[in-house]
Amino acid sequence: MLTVTFAMLQYIVMFLLIVVVVQLLKRRGVFDDSHQPVFDRLVTEFALPAIVFGMLTTTIIRTDWVLPILIVNIAVIAAMLIAWAACRALSLPPAATGTVVILSAWGSTYTVGAPVLATVFGTASEELAFGHALGTFGFALPFFTIGILVAGSFGLAAQGKHISLPAFLKDFFCSPVFLAFWLGLIVSLLFTVFHLPGADIYDDVFVEFFFVIQHALNLLVWISLGLLLRPVQARTFVPLLALVAIVHLFLLPALVFVGGSVTGLSLMERQVSVILAAMPSGAIAAVIADRYGCDGKLAAALVIGTYLIGLATLPLTLAIGL
């Protein structure tokens, strides 16, 4: 537990330092609010499509990993519905509702979870391989499909625009992330199912490229988050932070643990699943929230808040659940 917490602390401190530097540069006039849409689009239309394509074409999934992936998907959808019901009860506006819903359901499994697993278990471990598959098909790809649809629908409602389902779906299906999803799925099937020649050459050429893009994505996301961050009113912010923390940092890992226990997952599968589910809210989700019209400033503050709370909740979750 201490190893996981220390590894997580390292990445949290590193990311928070980037946010502080961006805030200082903003005060000096290097950055201003006009740069925000640029970084949002770089994330959603360049880095994310490359990452989605890379994850699909380089992640190996075993048949015995399908069950834990399904458990995580069900838990994520349940967390999303619980958060939505709470927002309805609180009569939150659409922009805030969209932000709370996606931050309650999806965490930093890619930006923090994967590096933490590599640090704790090693880069050649079965835990890391399983974590990559679970992070890709259990968390990331559902977010890049369902999560973006949720953010987009609430964003349009917040802008008072009439939601035409055919037009909305057309824009989504033509988005770079969705096109990368299908292209990556096709390439993955060609290499793994149909054994198309050239898989080794592809790995040699592109794996390092996707590794570089991963680091670029982390930097772009945290610069964007630093630009989004604003002072918040404690009276309105604290209840929403409490809601997101309860759903995401407690209920989501609990649902994953219960599902894994009931279905008889191995200790390794249950452990990795709970660790990834217990990661703080996703920084990428905050950028997506802002890009698609939800409350980006609230999202940035909630992400920072759950990162700090996660330092205490992750060891507690592991102690109770494992």
C-alpha positions in Angstrom: 0.0 0.0 0.0 2.8 2.4 0.9 4.5 1.7 -2.5 1.3 2.5 -4.4 0.7 5.6 -2.4 4.3 6.9 -2.8 4.2 6.2 -6.5 0.9 8.1 -6.8 2.3 10.9 -4.7 5.2 11.4 -7.1 2.9 11.8 -10.1 0.5 14.0 -8.3 3.3 16.4 -7.2 4.7 16.4 -10.7 1.4 17.3 -12.3 0.6 19.9 -9.6 3.9 21.6 -10.3 3.0 21.9 -13.9 -0.3 23.6 -12.9 1.6 26.0 -10.6 4.1 26.9 -13.4 1.2 27.5 -15.9 -0.5 29.8 -13.3 2.7 31.7 -12.9 3.2 32.0 -16.6 -0.4 33.2 -16.9 0.3 36.0 -14.4 3.3 37.0 -16.4 1.2 37.2 -19.6 2.7 34.2 -21.4 -0.6 32.5 -21.4 -4.1 34.0 -21.4 -7.7 32.7 -21.8 -7.5 32.8 -25.6 -5.0 29.9 -25.4 -7.5 27.6 -23.7 -9.4 26.5 -26.8 -6.1 25.9 -28.6 -4.8 23.4 -26.0 -8.3 21.8 -25.7 -8.3 21.1 -29.5 -4.7 19.9 -29.4 -5.8 17.3 -26.8 -9.0 16.2 -28.4 -8.1 16.4 -32.0 -4.4 15.4 -32.1 -3.1 13.7 -29.0 -6.2 11.7 -27.9 -6.9 10.2 -31.4 -3.3 9.1 -31.6 -3.5 7.6 -28.1 -6.8 5.8 -28.8 -5.4 4.4 -32.0 -2.2 3.3 -30.3 -3.9 1.7 -27.3 -6.1 -0.4 -29.6 -3.3 -1.6 -31.9 -0.8 -2.3 -29.1 -2.9 -3.7 -26.3 -3.3 -7.4 -26.1 -6.5 -8.7 -24.4 -6.8 -12.3 -23.2 -10.2 -14.1 -23.1 -10.0 -14.5 -19.3 -9.7 -10.7 -19.0 -13.1 -10.1 -20.6 -15.0 -10.7 -17.4 -13.1 -8.0 -15.3 -13.4 -5.6 -18.2 -17.2 -6.1 -18.2 -17.3 -5.7 -14.4 -15.5 -2.4 -14.7 -17.8 -1.2 -17.5 -20.9 -2.0 -15.4 -19.4 -0.2 -12.4 -18.5 2.9 -14.4 -22.0 3.1 -15.9 -23.5 2.6 -12.4 -21.3 5.4 -11.0 -22.4 7.7 -13.8 -26.1 7.0 -13.2 -25.7 7.6 -9.4 -23.9 10.9 -10.0 -26.6 12.0 -12.5 -29.4 11.1 -10.0 -27.6 13.2 -7.3 -27.3 16.1 -9.7 -31.0 15.9 -10.5 -31.8 15.9 -6.8 -29.6 19.0 -6.3 -31.1 20.7 -9.4 -27.7 21.5 -10.9 -27.5 23.2 -14.3 -26.6 21.1 -17.3 -23.0 22.3 -17.5 -22.3 21.4 -13.9 -24.2 18.2 -14.2 -22.2 17.0 -17.2 -18.9 17.8 -15.4 -19.9 16.0 -12.2 -21.2 12.9 -14.1 -18.1 12.3 -16.2 -15.7 13.1 -13.3 -17.6 10.7 -11.0 -17.3 7.9 -13.5 -13.9 8.2 -15.1 -10.5 8.6 -13.4 -6.8 9.1 -14.2 -6.2 5.5 -15.2 -4.0 6.5 -18.2 -2.1 9.6 -16.9 -1.6 8.2 -13.3 -2.8 4.6 -13.1 -0.6 3.1 -15.7 2.6 4.8 -14.5 1.8 3.7 -10.9 1.3 0.1 -11.9 4.6 0.2 -13.8 6.4 1.6 -10.8 4.9 -0.8 -8.3 4.8 -4.1 -10.3 7.5 -3.5 -13.0 7.2 -2.8 -16.7 7.3 -6.5 -17.7 4.8 -7.7 -15.1 1.5 -9.5 -15.7 -0.2 -6.8 -13.5 0.9 -4.1 -15.9 -0.2 -6.0 -19.0 -3.6 -6.7 -17.4 -3.8 -3.0 -16.3 -3.2 -1.8 -19.9 -6.0 -4.1 -21.2 -8.3 -3.0 -18.4 -7.4 0.6 -18.7 -8.0 0.5 -22.4 -11.2 -1.5 -22.7 -12.6 -1.0 -19.2 -12.1 2.7 -18.7 -10.5 4.6 -21.7 -12.6 3.4 -24.7 -16.0 3.7 -22.9 -15.0 7.2 -21.9 -14.0 8.2 -25.5 -17.4 7.0 -26.6 -20.0 7.2 -23.9 -18.2 9.9 -21.9 -17.8 12.2 -24.9 -21.5 11.7 -25.8 -22.5 12.6 -22.3 -20.3 15.7 -22.2 -21.5 16.8 -25.6 -25.2 16.4 -24.8 -25.0 18.3 -21.5 -22.8 20.9 -23.2 -25.4 21.6 -25.9 -28.1 21.7 -23.2 -26.0 24.3 -21.3 -25.8 26.5 -24.4 -29.6 26.3 -24.8 -29.2 24.6 -28.2 -31.8 22.2 -29.5 -30.3 18.8 -29.6 -30.9 17.1 -32.9 -30.0 13.5 -32.4 -29.0 12.7 -36.0 -26.9 15.8 -36.3 -25.3 15.3 -32.9 -24.4 11.6 -33.8 -23.1 12.6 -37.2 -20.7 15.1 -35.6 -19.6 12.5 -33.1 -19.1 9.7 -35.6 -17.0 12.1 -37.7 -14.9 13.2 -34.8 -11.1 12.4 -34.8 -11.4 10.3 -31.6 -14.2 8.1 -33.0 -12.5 7.7 -36.4 -9.3 6.7 -34.5 -11.3 4.2 -32.5 -12.6 2.4 -35.5 -9.4 2.6 -37.5 -7.4 1.2 -34.5 -10.0 -1.5 -34.0 -9.7 -2.6 -37.7 -5.9 -2.6 -37.6 -5.9 -4.5 -34.4 -8.2 -7.2 -35.9 -6.1 -7.4 -39.0 -2.9 -8.1 -36.9 -4.4 -10.3 -34.2 -7.2 -12.2 -35.9 -6.2 -12.3 -39.5 -2.5 -12.3 -38.8 -1.7 -9.7 -41.5 2.0 -9.5 -42.2 3.8 -6.4 -40.9 2.8 -6.5 -37.3 6.5 -6.6 -36.2 7.4 -3.7 -38.4 4.4 -1.7 -37.0 5.5 -2.4 -33.4 9.1 -1.3 -34.2 8.1 1.9 -35.9 5.0 3.1 -34.0 5.4 1.9 -30.3 8.0 4.5 -29.6 6.0 7.2 -31.4 3.0 6.5 -29.2 5.2 6.6 -26.2 6.3 10.1 -27.1 2.7 11.1 -27.8 1.7 9.8 -24.3 4.2 12.2 -22.7 3.0 15.0 -25.0 -0.6 14.3 -24.0 0.2 14.5 -20.3 1.9 17.9 -20.7 -0.9 19.3 -22.9 -3.6 18.1 -20.5 -2.0 19.7 -17.5 -1.2 22.9 -19.3 -4.9 23.0 -20.3 -5.9 22.2 -16.7 -3.7 25.0 -15.4 -5.3 27.5 -17.7 -8.8 26.4 -16.6 -8.1 26.7 -12.9 -9.8 29.6 -11.2 -10.6 30.5 -7.5 -13.9 28.8 -6.5 -16.5 29.6 -3.9 -16.3 27.1 -1.1 -20.0 27.2 -0.4 -20.9 25.8 -3.8 -17.7 23.9 -4.5 -17.3 21.8 -1.4 -20.7 19.9 -1.8 -19.9 19.0 -5.4 -16.4 17.9 -4.5 -17.9 15.7 -1.7 -20.3 14.2 -4.2 -17.6 13.4 -6.8 -15.3 12.1 -4.1 -17.9 9.8 -2.6 -19.1 8.4 -5.9 -15.7 8.1 -7.6 -13.2 7.4 -4.8 -15.4 5.2 -2.7 -18.5 3.8 -4.5 -16.7 3.0 -7.8 -13.9 1.0 -6.3 -16.4 -0.7 -4.0 -18.6 -1.7 -6.9 -15.5 -3.1 -8.8 -14.4 -5.0 -5.7 -17.8 -6.5 -5.0 -18.2 -7.5 -8.6 -14.8 -9.1 -8.7 -15.4 -11.0 -5.4 -18.9 -12.3 -6.5 -17.6 -13.5 -9.9 -14.4 -15.0 -8.4 -11.7 -12.9 -10.0 -8.1 -13.7 -9.0 -6.4 -11.7 -6.4 -4.2 -10.0 -9.1 -7.2 -9.1 -11.2 -9.1 -7.8 -8.3 -6.1 -5.8 -7.0 -5.3 -4.1 -10.3 -9.0 -3.4 -10.9 -9.5 -1.7 -7.6 -6.3 0.3 -7.9 -7.3 1.7 -11.3 -10.9 2.3 -10.1 -9.6 4.2 -7.1 -7.5 6.7 -9.1 -8.6 10.3 -8.8 -10.9 11.9 -11.4 -9.4 12.2 -14.8 -7.6 15.3 -15.9 -8.4 14.3 -19.5 -12.1 14.2 -18.5 -11.8 17.8 -17.3 -10.4 18.9 -20.7 -13.2 17.0 -22.5 -15.8 18.7 -20.3 -14.5 22.1 -21.2 -14.1 21.2 -24.9 -17.7 20.1 -25.2 -19.4 22.9 -23.4 -19.6 21.7 -19.8 -18.2 23.6 -16.8 -14.4 23.4 -17.4 -13.5 25.6 -14.5 -15.4 23.5 -12.1 -13.9 20.4 -13.7 -10.3 21.6 -13.1 -11.0 22.4 -9.5 -12.7 19.0 -8.9 -9.7 17.2 -10.5 -7.2 19.0 -8.2 -9.5 18.3 -5.2 -9.8 14.5 -5.9 -6.1 14.3 -6.5 -5.4 15.6 -3.0 -8.2 13.5 -1.4 -7.0 10.4 -3.3 -3.8 10.4 -1.4 -5.8 9.5 1.7 -8.5 7.4 0.1 -6.3 5.1 -2.0 -4.5 3.5 0.9 -7.8 3.2 2.8 -9.5 1.6 -0.2 -6.7 -1.0 -0.6 -6.6 -1.7 3.1 -10.4 -2.4 3.3 -10.8 -4.0 -0.1 -7.7 -6.2 -0.4 
